[in-house]
Amino acid sequence: MLDFFTIFSKGGIVLWCFQGAGVTESFTGPVNALIRSVILQERSGNSSFTHEALSLKYKLDNEFELIFVVGFQKILTLTYVDKFIDDVQLHFRDRYKNELEQKGALRLLNQSFEFEDDFKMLLRKAEDSSKARSPAPMRTFKESEKSQKTVKSMIETKGGDKDKEQGGKKNKNTKKEGENEQIPTPEAFSRFALLNPPFPSVKHACWLVSDFLILAFCHCAYSKSPKPQKPREKQKRVWDKGGGSAKDLDYSVNGHGSPNGEQNQEAPVDLVCTYQASLLIELTMLNKSSKKGGSFGGMFGMLKGLVGSKSLTREDMESVLDKMRDHLIAKNVAADIATQLCDSVAKKLEGKVMGTFTTVASTVKQALQDSLVQILQPKRRVDILRDVMEAQNQRRPFVITFCGVNGVGKSTNLAKISFWLMENGFTVLIAACDTFRAGAVEQLRTHQRHLNSLHPPEKHGGRPIVQLYEKGYGKDAAGIAMEAIAYARNQVFDVVLVDTAGRMQDNAPLMTALAKLIAVNMPDLVLFVGEALVGNEAVDQLVKFNQALADHSMSDKPRLIDGIVLTKFDTIDDKVGAAISMTYITGQPIVFVGTGQTYNDLRSLNARAVVNALMKA
């Protein structure tokens, strides 16, 4: 049933693996895809992953830095996989810990880890338990209650409903022999209540607990104090010199005083019970005030937040994660992305042993900060200048296509990238494929004139370093791009920058035209231009752009978005959450960041600086 099961460390060392009978394909590809797409990109909030025809379940052991992965065909419904992987983790980690202490790390890695017998035993148990939980067979008609009805019971009689009601009341009020409720006494609580659950009802259990507590309090109080004596009869005070009324000046001796004015040291049972009950109420109120963060709550909350050599649980991190989630949303991170990030951090830290006097808040914050840096850092090499030089060696132009919604600044940032390429000594051909917006071609022509004035043609043999290829409005954008690429190849241009029309992600005809342009011309780089001002909208834009490119592609492996250009980055102060949302949803890097209105205002993204701004209170 299982295709494979593998256990490896987070450092990449395979400790043990199992491959099912009849499985010939290696599991290296699916596991590597899991590592690249989930583990390295901090997407471990969900414990499942799909790769082609396989469904993978994984579990992290943060105490020993281990990863458990099981793979099976996704058309199968295996209900026991989750419990099975938990059982394997518990058994393996115990064996791993013992052998690690006995042999040491180096000797353990050099020897094969024997786990075959335990694994087969656990797998057999899991499969047997899933068979045992098969649905119960349906009852036959003879076994049902309907078959027990007779014709007499179906005949309605006059006053039958009243008789039934009266009979029901009688049945409720009357009890058969042996049905009297036997409520255990408080004295038998420790012998009966704890050893013979469940209780007859919730009411009885509550009564037993409360009565036992009072009895215990009273017992503790009277075990240390003298036994109470019977109260003496009231005696009149005798006045030596007369004067005053003995009736008016009489004192009571009911536990408060004596005729001689001495304090009575004996307290009755009622007062002791009242004192113990009030003490219990005060402790309860103190506990509630500490949870609300009162005067005691600050101190106790601080001590509670200090974790000393214990494993973190989800409950320990829940309050901190909620605050972190709200903080990320306030910094413009999409709500769904913030939730997934916090879930991933919780799974990354759950079970991890903390050091003494290390707060949960600081630990969670540091883990979240590391995850954000990991997300923003490129997962692959992004070096456009080197790629352009490689295309030069192949005697072809390097093609970059720009896409995005309306008004985000595609044409402006295309001109900035043109200036950056010119400064590095490359010639650029701009393809005006925005044939819908009025003034789009004129805008590009203006940028071309300004760029050529910065680099006069006289310095480059009389040839303009930037040229514009345009065919007017209302033409097919894919055809114009194809002609521009052919022209650049003939005229030996180094780079072709394709400007496309802005389109909303819900506009199906324009999204189809964009997918056609990319599928026909196969550019080297597809850049999505987005604003740094958007929050949840960034997720919707990128998801639908990628989905449209995949749906309308003519290839088995469709070209999706390769990178992101983030514009208007200078207008958002520290609310830089859009960078996290866009990178997380696509898994692609932010190649450029627009920071102003001039050609020089183009920067590469500094992941550390962005995360520091994001985590700033």
PyMOL commands that set and color helices and strands:
alter all, ss='L'
color gray80, all
select helices_A, chain A and resi 28-39+81-103+105-110+116-132+146-148+151-154+160-173+186-193+202-223+269-292+295-305+314-330+335-349+360-376+384-393+410-423+440-454+457-460+477-490+508-521+536-551+569-571+577-586+607-615
alter helices_A, ss='H'
color red, helices_A
select strands_A, chain A and resi 4-9+14-19+48-51+54-61+66-73+306-307+358-359+398-403+428-433+466-469+495-500+525-531+563-567+590-594+602-603
alter strands_A, ss='S'
color yellow, strands_A
deselect
rebuild
show_as cartoon
